[in-house]
Amino acid sequence: MRVLVVEDQIDLAEDIVDGLRDQGIGVDVAHDGAVGIEKALMNHYDVVVLDRDLPKVHGDAVCAALVGASTQARILMLTAAGAVSERVEGLNLGADDYLSKPFAFAELVARILALSRRGSTAPPVTVRGDLVFDRARRSVSRAGTPISLNRKEMGVLEILLVADGAVVSSEELYERVWDEQADLFSPKLLPLR
């Protein structure tokens, strides 16, 4: 899964990015609306976490641009504007979910995962032969025996299972599992952790 965080409060953005990466989620960040739009239209994201009060381009305009461009990304507005009327307005702009600041990080992660599942065409549990992949529980088993995978291995497996035998390019794997911090030219094998 790959997420774009568009947040102008740098410390908060870095906390969100670090926390999501600890959850095995590929995360890119933009600190203003203009860069947010550019990244969202250039890359494939499952979820865009979007602040409303952004410099250069307001979060509402970013949301409208992404909805108008028919991106596949689900939009989660994460903002201090938490009155009912503001939440309704954000949802009416095309956001898929709305979370007010301050927030519990566990709830943010749960909402991102829920939005990702909602946007996916993959079933919650995928079975291929004796291999069972449970997207919601983030677990894998083969012939009933649990398989321990790290977060990146789990992401790669998910992409391959969703492809259902079709060829998956290395570029697609990088775009879907890793984020813009991945060193694509490293002489080492792909960074799996």
BELSUL-V262811 format. One record per pair of residues at least 12 apart in sequence whose C-alpha atoms are under 6 Angstrom apart, sorted by the first residue. I is the first residue (numbers start at 1). GAP is how many residues later the second one is. Records with the same first field share a line. If there is no record, write none. Layout:
I = GAP + GAP
This chain:
1 = 24 + 175 + 176
2 = 24 + 25 + 43 + 44 + 174
3 = 24 + 42 + 43 + 44 + 45
4 = 23 + 24 + 25 + 44
5 = 24 + 43 + 44
6 = 23 + 24 + 25 + 30 + 44
7 = 24 + 44
8 = 23 + 24
24 = 127
26 = 151 + 152 + 153
27 = 152
28 = 151 + 152
32 = 22 + 23
33 = 21 + 23 + 24 + 25
34 = 23
45 = 28
46 = 27 + 70
47 = 26 + 27 + 28
48 = 27
49 = 27 + 28
50 = 26 + 27 + 28
51 = 26 + 27 + 28
52 = 27
74 = 22
75 = 20 + 21
76 = 20 + 21 + 22
77 = 21
78 = 21 + 22
79 = 21 + 22
80 = 20 + 21
82 = 18
122 = 40
130 = 12 + 13
152 = 40 + 41
155 = 22
